[in-house]
Amino acid sequence: MTTAKIKEKTRKYVSEEPSNWIVQADKYEVDKDWLDKSALIAIKILRTIRSQSLTQKELAESIGVTPQYINKVVKGRENLTLETVCKIERSLGISLISVPAYETSQVIIDSFLPPQSVISRNKSNTIGSGKSEYKAESNYQPQEEQIAA
């Protein structure tokens, strides 16, 4: 096959419009934090509706949204409002997001402590005794040696 024929055959598979993959990649980088959390929420919702033998349509009806919206949610592509998260949690009887309790005593204690030192990103600090070794029976997990004090 000649080069001209190969080029002719491949042209029908090449788009006439320039690709916007760079724009999509930049958008993903900007939205990465909430997209990652949204994906984790989507997995939990999918596992729950499967374990409860529900359909996406039934979930949508129970919280008053369209099945198409639930489909976006379970694909991890929807930026959920707290209202929607609460409706899903109530409908499925699960917790999707937890907020740590506000502890006034901890705030008071923290106000008397000296400020924490900032660790330089260029400096590595050893954690532990520094005498960790890998043992075959530990499935390659570091094991600390016990040192008598």
CORBELJO-V629767 format. One line per field, one symbol per residue. ss: DSSP state (A for helix, B for strand, O for the rest). burial: # if it has 24 or more other ideal C-beta (glycine too) atoms within 12 Angstrom, else .. Layout:
ss = ???
burial = ???
This chain:
ss = OOAAAAAAAAAOOOOOOOOOAAAAAAAAAAAAAAAAAAAAAAAAAAAAAAAOOOOAAAAAAAAOOOAAAAAAAAOOOOOOOAAAAAAAAAAAOOOOOOOOOOOAAAAAAAAAOOOOOOOOOOOOOOOOOOOOBBOAAAOOOBBOOOOOO
burial = .....................................#..##.###.##....#.#..##..#.#...##..##.#.#.#...##.###.##...#.....................................................
